[in-house]
Amino acid sequence: MISIKNMEQLVKNGKTPLNRKARMLALKGLETALNKANPKQIMKSKLVLKNSTLQVNGYSFDLKKFKNIYVIGGGKASGSMAEALEELLDKRIKTGLVNIPKNSRYKTSIIELHGSSHPVPDETGVEGTRRILEIAEQAEKDDLIICLISGGGSSLMPLPRGGVSIADKREITNALLKSGATISEINTVRKHISDFKGGWLAKKAYPATILNLILSDVVGDPLDFIASGPAVPDSTTFSDATNVLKKYSLWNKSPASVRKVLSDGEKGLIPETPKAGDKIFEKVFNLVVGNNRFASLAAFEYLKSAGLNTLLLSATLEGEARHVGAILASIACEVSISGNPIPKPAGIVVGGETTVTVTGKGLGGRNQEIALASAQKLNNMDGVVVASISTDGVDGPTDAAGAIADGKTLAKAAKMHLTSEKYLADNDSYHFFSKLSDLIFTGPTSTNVNDISIIVVL
């Protein structure tokens, strides 16, 4: 079970009975969503083995027709996925290797779990990725490769292209993460400076059959952007990658090696990433087994069972975190005043992934920034809460999953001489909510299906 470790304290922090009730409902809803997104449970519910036939998402694979079964992949949830798959297939698996975050605790006996760095790649990830490719390249036409892909895979499975070093890749990754670029834009660049992502894994595994089991952390589930699509046709180009860097004024600041690879690619001096229609994808099956909507619906059902009028507003939310926070608070105000879009008591679930353009020197994450921006519009309202978390339990470069705000947050902050505008301007939501004891802590959850925000209006 995944739990919010400081649930009791967060509920007690509500200054009124109505606020305490609203906090409890929002936090329980988030906890329910996290447990629904548990990768091991998802794998057990989606994969069925009948005799020698593996069934998943309406597809059937007769394992007797394959000489060897290999397991590869990477991501924050891939260790848990590997545990579940090994329990199901056991000795049918010949060998395997999956790159997972360092210090993760999983147990497998056939599939090797290789610790790598996230969110910034390092040499351990490169080593593991090279070994993954060795397994893929030894596979033949009558072999099956099961690839376990989840969010974080881009950082955990690095293999720089051309003269790009891992240090160069770290530098450009850090710059993009701070720029406000979306995950799709970041992965467009990553794919074009990689010898593994953007379909290259599929090319090197051909002519083996690939079953790609995906836990999506990208809004809308675009397959070629989840973990940068190692076994998926790439819809982007070298020019697209260059344009992303120019859009965020990073082209001239990028390492020379990165600019050279992208420029050479635009000139046709090095090959483009594999595209749709290439024969290498004829035996590749890309199946999404879990995503944000899956988890958001679980929160929706919990709030409904608790007696609230409920709405799943979106599972594809994007935008600047502070603007989204203001919008969520405005929706809460509208519900309280007019009963639109649903009447009180109301529970509204919003899933997706926002971005933060870092201009200050503070510490925080997109979900903490959503909560801080929300607090500014909820002032003096009773029984109204906005809570937001990252489902992987790590919001930005912090140890918190997110934060919670209600109508008394600003009054409590004022008594402690904390100015919300100042903290928001400095991107310092972590220290703001830390002083109020309103950070949400889950620890690493071993899943990753974007972010979930819940509005409760009683």
C-alpha positions in Angstrom: 0.0 0.0 0.0 1.2 3.5 -0.9 0.3 6.0 1.8 0.5 9.7 2.5 2.9 9.5 5.5 1.8 12.7 7.2 -1.9 12.4 6.5 -2.9 12.8 10.2 -0.9 16.0 10.6 -2.2 17.5 7.3 -5.8 16.9 8.3 -5.2 18.4 11.8 -3.7 21.5 10.1 -7.2 22.5 9.0 -8.3 25.3 11.3 -12.0 24.6 11.1 -14.0 21.3 11.2 -15.1 21.9 7.5 -11.5 22.5 6.4 -10.3 19.3 8.2 -13.0 17.3 6.5 -12.2 18.8 3.1 -8.5 18.1 3.6 -9.2 14.5 4.6 -11.3 13.9 1.5 -8.8 15.4 -0.9 -5.9 13.5 0.6 -7.8 10.2 0.7 -8.6 10.7 -3.0 -5.0 11.2 -3.8 -4.0 8.2 -1.9 -6.6 6.1 -3.7 -5.2 7.3 -7.0 -1.7 6.3 -6.1 -2.6 2.8 -5.1 -4.6 2.3 -8.3 -1.5 3.3 -10.2 0.7 0.7 -8.4 2.7 -0.9 -11.3 2.7 -4.4 -9.9 -1.1 -4.4 -9.4 -1.5 -2.9 -12.9 0.6 -5.7 -14.4 -1.2 -8.4 -12.5 -4.6 -7.0 -13.7 -3.6 -6.4 -17.3 -1.5 -9.5 -18.0 -3.1 -13.0 -18.1 -1.3 -16.3 -18.8 -3.5 -19.1 -19.9 -1.6 -22.3 -20.6 1.2 -20.9 -22.8 -0.7 -17.9 -24.1 0.0 -14.4 -22.7 -3.0 -12.0 -23.0 -2.7 -8.2 -22.6 -4.9 -5.4 -23.9 -6.8 -7.7 -26.3 -3.6 -9.1 -27.8 -2.5 -12.8 -27.5 1.0 -14.1 -27.7 1.6 -17.9 -27.9 4.8 -18.2 -25.9 5.4 -21.7 -27.3 6.2 -20.1 -30.7 9.2 -18.2 -29.4 12.6 -19.8 -28.9 13.7 -17.3 -26.2 12.0 -14.6 -24.1 14.1 -11.6 -23.1 13.1 -8.8 -20.8 14.6 -5.3 -21.0 13.6 -1.7 -20.3 13.8 1.1 -17.9 11.9 3.7 -15.8 10.8 4.6 -12.3 8.2 1.9 -12.3 10.0 -0.7 -14.3 11.5 -2.5 -11.3 8.0 -3.2 -9.9 6.8 -4.2 -13.4 9.8 -6.6 -13.7 8.9 -8.2 -10.4 5.3 -8.8 -11.5 6.4 -10.1 -14.9 8.9 -12.5 -13.5 6.3 -13.8 -11.0 4.0 -14.5 -14.0 6.4 -16.0 -16.5 9.1 -17.3 -14.2 11.6 -19.6 -15.9 10.1 -18.9 -19.4 12.3 -15.8 -19.3 15.8 -16.6 -20.5 17.5 -13.4 -19.2 16.9 -9.7 -18.9 18.1 -6.3 -17.6 16.1 -3.3 -16.6 17.5 0.1 -15.6 15.8 1.4 -12.5 16.6 4.3 -10.1 19.5 3.8 -7.7 18.6 2.6 -4.2 15.3 1.1 -5.4 14.2 -2.0 -3.6 12.9 -4.7 -5.8 13.6 -8.4 -5.9 14.0 -10.6 -9.0 16.1 -13.7 -9.7 16.2 -13.8 -13.5 15.9 -10.2 -14.6 18.8 -8.1 -13.5 17.8 -4.7 -12.0 20.5 -2.2 -12.8 20.7 1.0 -10.7 20.9 4.2 -12.7 20.6 8.0 -12.2 17.4 10.1 -12.4 16.5 12.8 -13.3 20.0 13.6 -14.6 21.7 10.7 -16.5 25.1 9.3 -15.6 27.6 6.6 -16.6 25.8 3.9 -14.7 22.8 4.5 -17.0 25.0 4.3 -20.0 26.5 1.0 -18.9 23.1 -0.5 -18.3 21.8 0.8 -21.6 24.7 -0.8 -23.5 24.0 -4.1 -21.9 20.3 -3.8 -22.8 21.3 -3.3 -26.4 23.5 -6.4 -26.2 20.5 -8.4 -25.2 18.4 -6.9 -28.0 21.0 -7.4 -30.7 21.4 -11.1 -29.8 17.7 -11.7 -30.2 16.7 -13.5 -33.5 13.5 -13.6 -35.5 11.9 -16.4 -33.4 12.6 -14.6 -30.1 10.3 -12.4 -28.0 11.6 -9.2 -26.3 9.3 -7.9 -23.6 10.2 -4.2 -23.0 9.1 -2.6 -19.7 8.8 1.2 -20.2 7.8 3.8 -17.7 8.3 7.5 -16.9 11.9 8.4 -16.1 13.2 6.0 -18.8 14.7 8.9 -20.8 17.2 9.6 -18.0 17.6 6.1 -16.9 18.5 4.7 -20.3 21.0 7.2 -21.8 23.3 6.4 -24.7 24.7 9.6 -26.2 25.1 9.9 -29.9 28.1 10.9 -31.8 30.5 13.1 -29.8 28.0 14.0 -27.2 29.3 13.0 -23.7 27.2 12.1 -20.7 28.3 15.4 -19.1 27.0 17.2 -22.2 23.7 15.3 -21.9 23.4 16.2 -18.2 24.0 19.9 -19.0 21.3 20.1 -21.7 18.9 18.0 -19.7 19.3 20.4 -16.7 18.8 23.4 -18.9 15.7 22.1 -20.5 14.2 21.0 -17.1 14.6 24.6 -15.8 13.5 26.3 -19.0 9.7 25.5 -18.8 9.9 23.1 -21.8 7.3 20.4 -21.8 8.3 16.8 -21.5 7.5 16.2 -25.2 9.9 19.1 -26.1 12.6 17.8 -23.8 12.2 14.3 -25.3 12.4 15.6 -28.8 15.9 16.8 -28.0 16.8 13.7 -26.1 15.8 11.4 -29.0 18.1 13.2 -31.5 21.2 13.0 -29.3 20.7 9.3 -28.5 21.6 6.0 -30.1 18.9 4.2 -28.1 15.7 6.4 -28.0 13.5 7.5 -30.9 13.1 4.0 -32.3 16.8 2.9 -32.3 16.1 0.1 -29.9 13.6 -1.4 -32.4 16.1 -1.2 -35.2 18.8 -3.0 -33.2 16.4 -5.7 -32.0 15.0 -6.4 -35.5 13.8 -9.0 -36.6 12.8 -10.2 -33.1 9.2 -9.5 -31.9 8.9 -6.7 -29.3 6.1 -6.5 -26.8 6.4 -3.0 -25.3 4.5 -2.7 -22.1 4.2 1.0 -21.2 3.2 2.9 -18.1 2.6 6.4 -19.5 3.8 9.6 -17.8 3.2 11.8 -20.8 -0.1 13.7 -21.2 -2.3 12.1 -23.9 0.0 9.0 -24.1 1.9 9.8 -27.3 3.9 6.6 -27.6 7.0 8.2 -29.1 7.5 10.6 -26.2 7.1 8.1 -23.3 10.7 7.5 -22.2 11.5 9.0 -25.6 10.1 6.0 -27.5 13.0 3.6 -27.8 10.8 1.1 -29.8 8.4 3.5 -31.4 8.5 5.3 -34.8 9.7 8.9 -34.2 7.4 11.7 -35.3 10.0 14.4 -34.8 13.1 15.5 -36.7 16.5 17.0 -36.1 15.0 20.4 -37.1 12.3 20.0 -34.4 15.0 19.4 -31.8 17.0 22.5 -32.9 13.8 24.6 -32.8 13.1 23.5 -29.2 16.5 24.7 -28.1 16.0 28.0 -30.0 12.5 28.5 -28.6 13.9 28.5 -25.0 17.0 30.5 -25.9 19.3 27.5 -25.2 20.8 26.9 -28.7 23.8 29.2 -28.2 24.2 27.9 -24.6 24.1 24.2 -25.5 27.3 22.1 -25.6 29.1 22.3 -29.0 28.7 18.5 -29.3 24.9 18.7 -29.1 24.8 21.5 -31.7 27.1 19.5 -34.0 24.9 16.4 -33.9 21.7 18.3 -34.5 23.3 20.4 -37.3 24.8 17.3 -39.0 21.4 15.6 -38.7 19.7 18.6 -40.4 22.2 18.4 -43.2 21.7 14.7 -43.7 25.2 13.8 -42.6 23.9 11.4 -40.0 20.7 9.3 -40.2 17.4 10.5 -38.9 15.6 8.5 -36.2 13.5 5.6 -37.6 10.1 6.7 -38.9 6.6 5.1 -39.4 6.5 2.6 -42.2 10.0 1.2 -41.6 9.9 -2.6 -41.6 11.6 -2.7 -38.2 8.3 -1.8 -36.6 6.3 -4.6 -38.3 6.7 -7.0 -35.3 6.6 -4.3 -32.5 3.5 -4.1 -30.3 3.3 -0.9 -28.1 0.7 -1.3 -25.4 -0.2 1.3 -22.7 -1.1 -0.7 -19.6 -1.6 2.3 -17.2 -1.8 6.1 -17.4 -3.0 9.3 -15.6 -6.7 8.8 -16.5 -6.6 5.3 -14.9 -5.4 6.8 -11.6 -7.6 10.0 -11.9 -10.7 7.8 -12.3 -9.9 6.0 -9.1 -9.8 9.3 -7.2 -13.1 10.3 -8.9 -14.7 7.1 -7.7 -13.5 7.5 -4.2 -14.9 11.1 -3.9 -18.2 9.9 -5.4 -18.4 7.1 -2.8 -17.7 9.6 -0.1 -21.0 11.4 -1.1 -19.6 14.3 -3.2 -20.8 15.5 -6.5 -17.9 14.6 -8.7 -16.2 15.6 -11.9 -13.1 14.4 -13.7 -12.4 17.7 -15.3 -9.4 16.6 -17.4 -6.6 14.0 -17.5 -4.6 16.0 -20.0 -3.9 19.3 -18.2 -0.9 21.2 -19.2 0.4 24.8 -18.7 2.5 26.9 -16.3 1.9 25.6 -12.8 1.2 29.0 -11.2 -1.4 29.8 -13.8 -3.0 26.4 -13.4 -3.1 26.8 -9.6 -5.0 30.1 -10.0 -7.4 28.5 -12.4 -8.1 25.6 -10.1 -8.8 28.0 -7.2 -11.1 30.0 -9.5 -13.1 26.9 -10.3 -13.4 26.2 -6.6 -14.7 29.7 -6.0 -17.2 29.3 -8.8 -18.5 26.1 -7.3 -18.8 27.7 -3.9 -20.7 30.8 -5.3 -22.9 29.4 -8.0 -22.8 25.6 -8.0 -21.1 25.5 -11.4 -19.9 23.3 -13.0 -21.2 21.0 -10.2 -23.0 21.9 -6.9 -21.6 21.6 -3.4 -20.4 19.3 -1.8 -18.1 18.9 -4.7 -15.0 16.9 -5.6 -13.1 17.7 -8.8 -10.2 15.7 -10.1 -7.7 17.1 -12.6 -4.8 15.1 -14.0 -1.9 16.0 -16.3 1.5 17.6 -16.0 2.3 21.3 -15.7 5.6 23.0 -16.1 7.6 25.6 -14.0 9.7 28.2 -15.7 12.4 28.7 -13.1 13.3 32.4 -12.7 13.9 32.5 -8.9 16.5 30.8 -6.6 14.1 28.9 -4.4 13.2 25.3 -4.1 9.9 23.7 -5.2 8.1 21.6 -7.7 5.1 22.1 -10.1 2.6 20.7 -7.6 3.8 22.8 -4.7 3.6 25.8 -7.0 0.0 24.9 -8.0 -0.9 24.8 -4.3 0.8 28.1 -3.5 -0.9 29.9 -6.4 -4.2 28.4 -5.4 -3.9 29.6 -1.8 -3.8 33.2 -3.0 -7.4 32.9 -4.4 -8.9 30.7 -1.7 -8.3 33.3 1.1 -10.9 33.2 3.9 -13.0 30.5 2.3 -14.1 27.6 4.6 -14.3 24.0 3.5 -12.4 24.6 0.3 -9.1 22.8 -0.5 -6.7 22.3 -3.4 -4.2 19.5 -3.1 -1.8 18.4 -5.8 0.9 15.7 -6.0 3.3 14.1 -8.4 2.4 10.4 -8.6 6.0 9.3 -8.3 6.2 10.9 -4.9 9.0 13.3 -6.0 7.8 16.8 -6.9 10.7 18.7 -8.6 14.1 18.4 -6.8 12.5 18.0 -3.4 11.5 15.2 -1.0 7.9 16.1 -1.1 5.2 14.7 -3.4 3.3 18.0 -3.4 1.3 20.3 -1.1 -2.2 21.2 0.1 -3.8 24.6 0.5 -7.1 25.9 1.9 -8.8 29.1 2.7 -6.9 29.6 5.9 -3.4 29.1 4.4 -2.6 32.7 3.8 -3.9 33.8 7.3 -1.6 31.2 8.9 1.3 32.3 6.7 0.7 36.0 7.7 1.0 35.1 11.4 4.4 33.6 10.5 5.4 36.7 8.5 5.4 34.7 5.2 4.4 36.5 2.0 3.0 34.1 -0.6 3.8 36.5 -3.5 7.4 36.7 -2.5 7.8 32.9 -2.2 6.0 32.4 -5.5 8.2 34.9 -7.3 11.3 33.1 -6.1 9.9 29.6 -7.0 10.3 28.8 -3.3 7.0 26.9 -2.7 8.8 24.1 -0.8 10.0 26.4 2.0 6.7 28.2 2.2 4.7 25.0 2.7 7.5 23.5 4.9 7.1 26.3 7.4 3.3 25.7 7.4 3.8 21.9 7.6 1.5 21.5 4.6 3.9 19.6 2.3 2.6 16.1 1.3 5.0 13.3 1.8 4.7 9.8 0.3 8.3 8.9 -0.4 9.1 7.3 -3.8 6.0 5.4 -4.9 7.5 3.2 -7.7 4.9 4.5 -10.1 4.8 7.5 -12.4 1.6 8.6 -14.2 2.0 12.4 -14.2 0.3 14.6 -11.6 -3.1 14.7 -9.9 -4.8 17.7 -8.3 -8.0 17.5 -6.3 -10.4 20.3 -5.5 -12.9 19.8 -2.6 -15.7 22.3 -1.9 -18.0 21.5 1.0 
